[in-house]
Amino acid sequence: MDTSPPENQAQPLGRRERNKIKIKERLYTAALELFAERGYEQTSVDEIAERADVARGTFFNHFQRKEDLISTWGERRRERLVAIMADAFPERIGAADRLRRCITILGRINEEEHERAAAMLIAWVKAGRPLMEEPYVAGLFAEIIEEGRDGGEFRADVLPQQVGNVLRDIYLGALYRWFREADAEPNGRLEQELQQALELLLSGITVRD
């Protein structure tokens, strides 16, 4: 009898692969801790390796340069947002409510990791990523807005990508203001500001009875 696993079944990782994953995670965690403590530009690769208790060369086995940590952070944030949103919409709800839930999720993600998110946002901007990367959040907003427009919930003359870009600008602007405040704490103020701004935007694109 053939006891080999199906081709599409994931094979268990060997010890070497597991160790690689653990070391990469240690480097990533050490880097984000240092960025939050000292700032991105003030943190060196040597310091990251020392905090992770590995040799300097080990860092470059997992990341080509320090800037790659910014990309990894952004990718993980996107994956987390997608996963939470998938669980947040088990039932059929309108586009406006989807936007409200999306804004709530974004606000809470940042509030949960206030110091780390602030440090990484500064690093993201200084590295020029807003100009180089595709505006993922704007595209996500645009998809929801397009569904609302096609379903008759939003005005027919609404341009989804344009409104998605505006909502992304609102989101980033609120983040900058929130992080800049000396007494900013993860107490719901960011989420509240985002929701208020969203309601203003929705009042201009929603079809009224």
DODRENKE-249900 format. One line per 2 residues: number of its first residue (from 1); their letters; for each residue x, y, z of N, C-alpha, C. Coordinates in pm, 1 decimal, padded with zeros to 6 digits. Layout:
N
NUM = A = X:Y:Z:X:Y:Z:X:Y:Z; ...
END
This chain:
209
1 = MD = 00084.9:-00118.8:00000.0:00000.0:00000.0:00000.0:00089.0:00124.4:00000.0; 00053.1:00222.8:-00082.8:00130.1:00346.1:-00092.9:00097.8:00436.1:00026.0
3 = TS = 00198.1:00461.0:00107.6:00177.9:00543.9:00226.8:00236.9:00683.5:00210.3; 00281.2:00718.2:00089.0:00338.4:00852.0:00068.3:00229.6:00956.5:00077.7
5 = PP = 00260.7:01075.7:00134.2:00159.3:01180.3:00150.4:00119.2:01237.9:00015.9; -00001.5:01290.8:00003.8:-00044.0:01354.5:-00120.3:00051.1:01466.0:-00159.9
7 = EN = 00058.3:01493.3:-00291.9:00152.4:01593.2:-00341.8:00121.9:01732.1:-00286.4; -00007.7:01763.1:-00266.4:-00044.6:01897.3:-00221.5:-00042.8:01912.6:-00070.3
9 = QA = -00002.2:01807.2:00001.5:00003.2:01816.0:00146.8:00138.3:01871.2:00189.8; 00137.2:01971.7:00276.7:00260.7:02035.0:00320.9:00345.8:01936.0:00399.4
11 = QP = 00474.2:01933.7:00366.5:00565.9:01844.5:00435.4:00616.2:01911.8:00563.4; 00632.2:01836.7:00671.1:00684.1:01896.1:00795.3:00825.0:01948.7:00774.2
13 = LG = 00855.1:02061.8:00836.8:00986.8:02121.8:00823.9:01089.2:02045.3:00905.0; 01209.4:02036.8:00849.8:01317.4:01972.9:00922.1:01374.1:02065.0:01027.8
15 = RR = 01465.1:02010.7:01108.8:01521.3:02089.0:01218.9:01595.3:02211.0:01166.9; 01668.1:02195.7:01058.1:01745.6:02307.7:01004.2:01653.6:02421.6:00960.3
17 = ER = 01545.8:02386.7:00891.3:01452.0:02489.7:00846.3:01383.5:02558.0:00963.8; 01349.5:02478.5:01065.5:01285.9:02536.4:01184.1:01380.3:02633.6:01254.4
19 = NK = 01507.1:02598.3:01261.7:01604.8:02687.2:01324.6:01620.4:02817.5:01246.3; 01618.2:02807.3:01112.3:01627.6:02927.5:01030.2:01511.2:03021.6:01058.0
21 = IK = 01392.6:02964.5:01068.4:01274.1:03045.9:01095.3:01285.0:03111.9:01231.9; 01332.6:03037.2:01331.0:01345.8:03091.5:01466.4:01447.4:03205.4:01470.5
23 = IK = 01559.6:03187.6:01401.2:01662.1:03291.1:01401.2:01612.0:03416.3:01329.5; 01544.6:03397.7:01218.0:01490.4:03513.8:01145.6:01389.3:03588.7:01233.0
25 = ER = 01308.3:03513.7:01306.6:01209.2:03576.6:01393.7:01278.1:03651.6:01507.7; 01385.4:03596.0:01560.3:01460.6:03665.1:01665.1:01520.5:03795.2:01613.6
27 = LY = 01573.3:03791.9:01492.3:01629.3:03912.8:01432.8:01521.4:04017.3:01410.5; 01409.3:03973.9:01360.5:01298.4:04065.9:01332.9:01248.2:04128.5:01463.0
29 = TA = 01227.4:04046.5:01564.5:01179.2:04097.3:01692.9:01279.8:04191.8:01756.4; 01408.4:04154.4:01751.0:01512.6:04240.3:01807.6:01517.4:04374.6:01736.5
31 = AL = 01504.5:04371.8:01605.4:01510.0:04495.3:01527.6:01395.6:04588.6:01563.5; 01274.7:04536.6:01571.2:01159.9:04621.5:01602.7:01167.9:04676.4:01745.0
33 = EL = 01221.5:04596.5:01836.7:01240.3:04646.4:01973.8:01337.2:04763.8:01975.6; 01447.4:04750.9:01902.0:01547.5:04856.1:01898.5:01496.8:04979.9:01826.4
35 = FA = 01420.5:04958.8:01719.1:01364.6:05073.6:01646.8:01273.4:05154.7:01739.1; 01194.4:05084.7:01820.0:01103.7:05152.9:01912.2:01181.3:05223.7:02023.9
37 = ER = 01294.0:05164.9:02066.6:01371.9:05222.8:02176.0:01459.4:05338.7:02130.3; 01524.0:05323.0:02013.1:01626.9:05419.2:01971.6:01592.8:05493.7:01842.5
39 = GY = 01503.2:05437.9:01764.3:01476.1:05494.6:01633.4:01540.2:05411.1:01524.8; 01482.4:05412.2:01407.9:01531.7:05329.4:01296.9:01672.3:05369.3:01254.3
41 = EQ = 01695.0:05497.3:01230.7:01824.3:05542.5:01179.5:01935.9:05527.3:01282.4; 01900.5:05529.6:01409.6:02002.4:05518.7:01514.8:02036.9:05374.0:01548.1
43 = TS = 01970.2:05279.4:01485.3:01993.8:05137.5:01513.3:02076.8:05076.8:01401.8; 02184.5:05009.3:01436.8:02272.9:04947.2:01337.6:02244.5:04797.1:01325.8
45 = VD = 02291.1:04740.1:01217.9:02279.5:04595.0:01198.2:02353.6:04520.9:01308.7; 02470.5:04573.7:01349.6:02547.1:04509.7:01456.7:02465.5:04502.4:01585.6
47 = EI = 02393.7:04609.9:01616.3:02313.0:04612.5:01738.2:02196.8:04514.4:01729.5; 02139.5:04503.1:01611.7:02030.3:04406.7:01593.6:02081.2:04264.5:01614.1
49 = AE = 02195.6:04233.9:01554.0:02253.6:04100.1:01568.6:02288.4:04070.4:01713.8; 02344.4:04171.7:01782.2:02380.1:04151.9:01922.8:02256.1:04126.5:02007.3
51 = RA = 02149.0:04204.6:01983.5:02025.4:04185.0:02060.6:01966.6:04045.9:02033.7; 01979.0:03998.9:01910.3:01926.0:03866.5:01874.7:02020.6:03753.6:01912.3
53 = DV = 02142.4:03790.2:01960.4:02243.2:03692.6:02003.3:02287.7:03603.3:01887.7; 02317.9:03669.0:01773.8:02371.3:03597.3:01658.5:02487.3:03678.1:01601.8
55 = AR = 02565.9:03614.8:01514.6:02676.7:03685.2:01449.8:02623.0:03785.4:01347.5; 02700.9:03888.9:01319.2:02657.9:03991.8:01224.1:02625.6:03931.2:01087.7
57 = GT = 02708.1:03836.5:01044.1:02685.2:03775.5:00914.1:02553.5:03699.8:00906.6; 02506.6:03650.8:01021.2:02379.7:03578.2:01023.2:02265.1:03668.4:00981.1
59 = FF = 02274.0:03796.2:01017.0:02169.5:03890.2:00976.9:02150.9:03888.8:00826.3; 02262.4:03891.7:00752.8:02256.1:03900.1:00606.5:02219.6:03767.0:00542.3
61 = NH = 02215.1:03661.8:00618.9:02161.2:03535.7:00567.5:02009.4:03540.9:00557.0; 01947.3:03634.6:00629.2:01801.7:03643.0:00633.8:01747.5:03773.4:00575.3
63 = FQ = 01825.4:03880.9:00582.9:01783.9:04010.5:00528.7:01902.1:04070.1:00451.9; 01878.0:04112.0:00328.3:01986.8:04167.5:00249.0:02036.0:04300.5:00305.5
65 = RK = 01944.9:04379.1:00360.5:01979.9:04508.7:00417.7:01878.3:04542.9:00526.4; 01910.6:04644.3:00603.3:01823.0:04682.9:00714.4:01684.5:04724.1:00664.3
67 = ED = 01678.4:04786.9:00545.1:01550.6:04832.7:00490.9:01451.9:04718.0:00467.1; 01504.7:04595.5:00450.7:01415.7:04481.3:00427.9:01325.5:04454.3:00548.3
69 = LI = 01367.0:04498.5:00665.2:01282.7:04482.3:00783.8:01156.0:04565.4:00773.0; 01165.0:04678.9:00704.9:01046.4:04762.7:00683.3:00946.9:04688.5:00594.8
71 = ST = 00999.4:04626.1:00487.8:00912.4:04549.9:00398.1:00846.3:04434.1:00470.7; 00923.6:04365.0:00553.2:00867.8:04252.5:00628.8:00758.0:04300.5:00722.7
73 = WG = 00781.7:04412.0:00789.0:00680.1:04468.8:00879.1:00552.9:04502.2:00802.0; 00567.2:04566.2:00686.1:00450.4:04601.2:00606.2:00374.4:04479.3:00557.8
75 = ER = 00447.9:04376.7:00514.1:00382.9:04254.7:00467.1:00305.2:04185.7:00579.2; 00362.9:04182.9:00697.2:00294.6:04118.1:00810.3:00171.2:04196.2:00852.1
77 = RR = 00179.6:04327.5:00843.4:00062.4:04409.4:00876.4:-00050.4:04383.2:00776.3; -00015.6:04373.1:00649.3:-00118.3:04345.4:00547.7:-00180.0:04208.0:00570.8
79 = ER = -00095.9:04108.6:00598.5:-00147.1:03974.3:00622.5:-00239.4:03971.0:00744.0; -00203.5:04045.7:00846.7:-00287.4:04049.8:00967.1:-00420.8:04116.6:00937.7
81 = LV = -00417.0:04226.2:00861.3:-00539.9:04296.4:00826.6:-00632.2:04206.2:00746.1; -00576.9:04136.3:00647.4:-00657.4:04046.5:00564.4:-00718.9:03936.0:00649.1
83 = AI = -00640.0:03878.1:00739.1:-00689.6:03769.0:00822.4:-00801.2:03816.3:00915.7; -00783.8:03932.2:00977.1:-00886.2:03983.1:01068.7:-01012.8:04018.0:00993.0
85 = MA = -00997.0:04078.8:00876.4:-01114.0:04116.1:00797.6:-01191.1:03993.3:00750.6; -01119.4:03886.3:00718.3:-01186.5:03763.7:00676.3:-01275.5:03709.4:00787.1
87 = DA = -01231.6:03724.4:00911.3:-01311.8:03678.9:01025.0:-01419.8:03779.4:01063.6; -01397.8:03905.9:01025.1:-01490.5:04011.4:01067.6:-01614.0:04021.2:00979.8
89 = FP = -01611.8:03956.3:00863.4:-01724.3:03966.8:00771.0:-01784.5:03829.8:00739.9; -01829.2:03755.9:00842.4:-01886.2:03623.4:00814.5:-02021.7:03631.1:00745.3
91 = ER = -02091.6:03743.3:00764.2:-02223.9:03756.1:00705.2:-02222.3:03867.0:00601.4; -02327.3:03871.9:00523.2:-02337.8:03973.5:00419.1:-02375.8:04107.5:00481.9
93 = IG = -02286.8:04205.7:00468.9:-02317.0:04337.8:00520.7:-02291.1:04440.2:00412.4; -02344.3:04560.4:00430.5:-02329.6:04664.3:00331.6:-02188.9:04718.6:00324.2
95 = AA = -02159.8:04791.7:00215.9:-02026.0:04844.7:00193.4:-01988.7:04947.1:00300.1; -02082.7:05031.2:00340.8:-02053.7:05131.6:00442.6:-02012.5:05066.1:00574.2
97 = DR = -02082.9:04960.2:00611.3:-02047.6:04889.8:00735.0:-01914.2:04817.7:00721.4; -01883.4:04770.6:00603.4:-01752.5:04707.8:00580.8:-01641.6:04809.6:00599.2
99 = LR = -01662.5:04930.8:00547.7:-01562.8:05035.6:00566.0:-01547.2:05071.0:00713.7; -01659.0:05076.0:00783.6:-01652.0:05107.2:00927.2:-01572.1:05001.0:01002.1
101 = RC = -01595.8:04875.2:00969.7:-01523.1:04768.1:01037.8:-01375.2:04769.8:00999.5; -01347.7:04800.1:00873.0:-01208.3:04806.9:00828.1:-01133.4:04916.6:00901.9
103 = IT = -01195.5:05032.1:00915.5:-01134.6:05143.9:00987.4:-01113.8:05107.3:01134.4; -01210.5:05038.4:01193.0:-01197.2:04994.6:01331.9:-01076.2:04903.2:01348.1
105 = IL = -01061.6:04808.9:01256.6:-00949.2:04714.6:01262.2:-00816.7:04788.3:01249.1; -00806.9:04881.1:01153.2:-00683.3:04956.0:01133.3:-00648.5:05037.5:01257.9
107 = GR = -00749.4:05100.5:01316.6:-00725.0:05177.9:01437.4:-00673.7:05091.7:01550.8; -00733.9:04976.8:01571.0:-00695.1:04891.1:01682.6:-00557.8:04827.9:01661.7
109 = IN = -00525.2:04793.4:01537.4:-00393.3:04736.7:01510.4:-00284.4:04834.3:01551.9; -00303.0:04961.4:01519.4:-00203.1:05062.0:01555.2:-00202.8:05090.5:01704.6
111 = EE = -00320.1:05091.9:01765.9:-00327.6:05119.8:01908.6:-00265.0:05007.4:01991.6; -00273.2:04885.2:01942.2:-00218.5:04771.2:02015.4:-00065.7:04772.3:02017.9
113 = EH = -00002.0:04830.4:01916.2:00144.0:04835.2:01910.6:00190.0:04979.0:01887.8; 00148.0:05067.4:01976.7:00166.6:05211.1:01956.8:00311.7:05249.0:01932.3
115 = ER = 00403.1:05214.9:02023.7:00542.1:05257.2:02011.4:00608.4:05194.3:01889.5; 00584.5:05066.5:01868.5:00645.6:04998.4:01754.6:00592.1:05054.1:01622.9
117 = AA = 00461.6:05074.4:01615.2:00402.0:05126.3:01492.7:00452.4:05266.8:01462.8; 00468.5:05348.5:01565.8:00518.8:05484.1:01545.4:00659.7:05481.4:01487.9
119 = AM = 00746.7:05398.5:01544.6:00884.7:05389.1:01497.1:00890.0:05337.9:01354.0; 00807.8:05238.4:01322.0:00810.8:05180.2:01188.6:00748.5:05273.5:01085.4
121 = LI = 00649.4:05351.6:01125.0:00590.7:05447.3:01031.0:00693.2:05553.3:00993.9; 00769.9:05600.8:01091.3:00875.4:05697.0:01063.2:00979.1:05636.4:00969.9
123 = AW = 01018.9:05513.0:00997.5:01116.1:05444.8:00911.9:01061.0:05425.9:00771.0; 00933.8:05390.5:00761.6:00867.9:05368.7:00632.0:00871.0:05495.8:00547.8
125 = VK = 00844.4:05609.3:00611.2:00844.1:05737.6:00539.6:00985.9:05777.2:00499.9; 01081.4:05767.1:00592.1:01218.8:05808.5:00563.7:01283.7:05722.4:00455.7
127 = AG = 01238.8:05598.8:00444.4:01292.1:05510.1:00341.1:01226.7:05534.1:00205.5; 01131.4:05627.7:00201.3:01065.8:05660.1:00075.5:00963.0:05559.9:00029.9
129 = RP = 00917.4:05474.5:00120.0:00824.1:05369.4:00081.8:00687.9:05421.2:00033.7; 00636.5:05533.4:00087.8:00507.2:05581.5:00036.6:00509.9:05609.6:-00113.1
131 = LM = 00628.3:05645.5:-00166.8:00640.6:05673.7:-00309.4:00667.5:05547.4:-00390.8; 00731.5:05449.0:-00329.9:00772.8:05329.6:-00404.2:00669.3:05218.1:-00401.6
133 = EE = 00594.2:05206.1:-00292.3:00504.2:05092.4:-00275.7:00365.2:05121.3:-00330.3; 00299.4:05015.9:-00373.2:00161.0:05028.0:-00413.8:00074.9:05060.4:-00291.2
135 = PY = -00020.5:05152.6:-00304.3:-00105.4:05189.4:-00189.7:-00206.6:05080.5:-00158.7; -00162.1:04980.3:-00084.4:-00246.5:04862.7:-00060.4:-00378.3:04898.2:00006.4
137 = VA = -00373.1:04979.9:00110.2:-00494.9:05013.6:00183.8:-00592.2:05089.4:00094.1; -00539.1:05177.3:00008.3:-00626.1:05250.7:-00083.9:-00697.6:05154.5:-00177.8
139 = GL = -00627.1:05051.4:-00223.8:-00689.2:04951.9:-00310.8:-00797.0:04873.4:-00238.6; -00772.0:04842.1:-00112.2:-00871.7:04770.7:-00032.0:-00997.3:04856.0:-00014.7
141 = FA = -00977.5:04982.8:00019.3:-01091.8:05074.2:00030.9:-01167.5:05082.4:-00102.3; -01092.3:05093.6:-00211.2:-01154.0:05109.3:-00343.1:-01240.9:04989.6:-00379.5
143 = EI = -01196.1:04869.6:-00344.8:-01275.2:04749.3:-00374.3:-01409.5:04753.5:-00302.8; -01407.6:04793.9:-00176.9:-01531.3:04801.1:-00099.3:-01623.0:04909.5:-00156.2
145 = IE = -01565.0:05022.7:-00190.9:-01643.1:05133.1:-00245.6:-01703.9:05095.1:-00380.4; -01628.3:05023.7:-00461.5:-01681.5:04980.4:-00590.9:-01800.7:04887.2:-00573.3
147 = EG = -01791.2:04795.9:-00476.1:-01903.5:04706.9:-00449.0:-02026.7:04786.5:-00404.4; -02003.6:04888.4:-00321.0:-02115.2:04971.5:-00276.1:-02176.9:05052.1:-00389.0
149 = RD = -02093.7:05100.4:-00478.4:-02145.9:05175.4:-00592.5:-02225.1:05084.8:-00686.2; -02169.2:04967.3:-00717.4:-02237.8:04874.6:-00808.2:-02365.9:04821.6:-00746.9
151 = GG = -02371.3:04815.3:-00613.7:-02491.0:04766.5:-00546.2:-02593.6:04874.6:-00518.6; -02565.0:04997.2:-00561.0:-02659.9:05105.3:-00541.7:-02654.6:05172.6:-00406.2
153 = EF = -02557.8:05133.2:-00323.6:-02545.6:05194.6:-00190.9:-02476.4:05330.3:-00198.5; -02381.7:05342.4:-00291.1:-02310.4:05468.1:-00311.5:-02349.4:05528.5:-00446.4
155 = RA = -02326.0:05655.8:-00460.7:-02363.8:05726.6:-00581.5:-02296.9:05667.1:-00705.1; -02368.8:05672.9:-00816.9:-02320.3:05612.3:-00940.8:-02199.2:05684.5:-00997.7
157 = DV = -02182.4:05813.0:-00964.3:-02070.4:05889.8:-01018.8:-01944.9:05881.5:-00933.1; -01949.5:05799.6:-00829.9:-01832.8:05784.1:-00743.3:-01721.8:05708.8:-00816.7
159 = LP = -01599.2:05758.1:-00804.6:-01481.9:05689.6:-00860.5:-01413.5:05613.5:-00746.7; -01424.9:05481.7:-00743.9:-01375.0:05404.0:-00629.3:-01228.5:05428.8:-00594.4
161 = QQ = -01141.2:05428.5:-00694.4:-00999.4:05446.3:-00663.4:-00971.7:05584.6:-00607.4; -01040.8:05684.8:-00661.3:-01022.2:05820.7:-00611.5:-01065.6:05831.5:-00465.3
163 = VG = -01182.7:05777.2:-00434.8:-01231.2:05781.6:-00296.6:-01142.5:05695.6:-00206.6; -01094.5:05582.5:-00259.5:-01003.1:05498.8:-00182.4:-00875.0:05572.6:-00147.5
165 = NV = -00822.8:05651.1:-00242.7:-00703.0:05730.3:-00215.7:-00729.6:05836.9:-00109.3; -00846.4:05899.9:-00117.6:-00881.6:06001.9:-00018.7:-00890.8:05939.7:00120.3
167 = LR = -00952.3:05822.2:00128.8:-00967.4:05757.0:00258.3:-00831.3:05712.0:00312.5; -00743.9:05669.0:00225.3:-00607.5:05633.9:00268.3:-00535.2:05757.0:00320.7
169 = DI = -00551.0:05870.6:00252.1:-00487.8:05993.9:00299.1:-00541.5:06033.6:00436.9; -00671.2:06014.6:00456.1:-00731.1:06042.2:00587.5:-00668.4:05951.7:00693.0
171 = YL = -00654.3:05824.8:00659.8:-00597.8:05726.3:00752.7:-00454.4:05762.0:00790.4; -00369.5:05790.4:00690.5:-00229.8:05822.8:00719.5:-00218.2:05955.8:00794.0
173 = GA = -00299.8:06053.9:00756.0:-00296.8:06181.6:00826.5:-00332.8:06166.8:00972.4; -00434.0:06085.9:01001.3:-00473.0:06061.7:01139.9:-00361.5:05990.5:01215.6
175 = LY = -00292.6:05897.6:01149.3:-00180.9:05828.4:01212.7:-00070.2:05925.6:01249.6; -00032.5:06013.3:01156.3:00074.7:06108.5:01182.9:00040.0:06198.5:01301.6
177 = RW = -00081.3:06247.9:01303.9:-00121.9:06336.0:01414.0:-00121.7:06261.2:01546.4; -00171.1:06140.0:01542.8:-00182.1:06061.3:01666.1:-00044.2:06028.5:01723.5
179 = FR = 00049.5:05989.3:01635.1:00182.9:05955.4:01681.2:00261.1:06078.6:01727.1; 00230.5:06194.0:01669.3:00304.9:06314.3:01701.8:00270.3:06368.0:01839.9
181 = EA = 00150.8:06336.8:01887.3:00108.8:06387.6:02017.3:00192.2:06324.2:02128.6; 00246.2:06407.6:02213.6:00336.8:06358.6:02318.4:00266.7:06264.8:02415.9
183 = DA = 00137.7:06289.5:02439.4:00066.3:06208.7:02537.3:-00021.2:06102.7:02472.0; 00007.9:06072.0:02343.8:-00075.2:05974.0:02273.2:-00064.8:05837.9:02340.1
185 = EP = -00177.9:05777.9:02367.4:-00183.3:05645.2:02426.8:-00286.3:05561.5:02350.8; -00270.1:05428.1:02351.3:-00366.0:05342.1:02281.0:-00498.3:05332.0:02354.8
187 = NG = -00575.6:05439.6:02350.4:-00699.0:05444.1:02428.8:-00823.2:05463.0:02343.6; -00812.0:05438.8:02214.8:-00929.0:05448.8:02129.2:-00943.1:05579.8:02055.9
189 = RL = -00854.3:05676.1:02083.8:-00869.6:05806.2:02019.2:-00844.8:05799.4:01869.5; -00749.2:05717.7:01827.7:-00722.0:05704.5:01684.1:-00843.5:05646.0:01613.6
191 = EQ = -00896.0:05538.2:01667.5:-01014.2:05476.0:01607.3:-01130.7:05574.7:01601.0; -01148.8:05653.4:01705.7:-01257.8:05750.8:01709.5:-01241.4:05855.7:01600.3
193 = EL = -01119.9:05907.8:01584.4:-01096.1:06008.7:01481.2:-01118.2:05951.3:01342.1; -01072.7:05828.9:01320.0:-01090.9:05765.7:01189.3:-01238.8:05744.6:01158.4
195 = QQ = -01314.3:05701.2:01257.1:-01457.5:05679.0:01235.4:-01529.8:05809.9:01205.9; -01494.4:05916.3:01275.4:-01557.6:06044.8:01250.4:-01527.5:06094.1:01109.5
197 = AL = -01402.9:06078.7:01066.1:-01365.9:06120.5:00931.6:-01437.3:06035.7:00826.2; -01449.2:05906.0:00853.2:-01519.0:05818.1:00759.3:-01664.6:05858.7:00744.0
199 = EL = -01730.3:05892.8:00852.8:-01870.6:05932.3:00844.7:-01888.1:06058.7:00760.4; -01794.1:06150.7:00770.4:-01800.0:06269.5:00686.3:-01788.7:06232.6:00538.9
201 = LL = -01697.1:06141.0:00510.0:-01680.8:06098.8:00370.2:-01804.9:06024.3:00320.9; -01859.1:05935.3:00403.1:-01976.1:05858.2:00362.6:-02095.8:05948.0:00337.5
203 = SG = -02104.6:06057.8:00411.0:-02219.1:06148.1:00391.8:-02219.2:06209.0:00252.1; -02101.9:06212.3:00188.5:-02095.2:06270.4:00055.1:-02111.8:06172.7:-00058.3
205 = IT = -02099.1:06040.0:-00030.8:-02108.1:05943.2:-00140.9:-02226.3:05846.7:-00127.4; -02292.1:05847.0:-00012.9:-02401.0:05752.0:00008.5:-02529.5:05800.6:-00059.3
207 = VR = -02598.3:05707.7:-00122.2:-02726.9:05738.3:-00184.8:-02831.4:05753.1:-00075.1; -02906.3:05863.4:-00078.1:-03009.6:05887.8:00021.8:-03144.9:05849.8:-00033.7
209 = D = -03232.9:05795.7:00054.6:-03368.2:05760.4:00013.5:-03446.7:05887.7:-00013.2
END
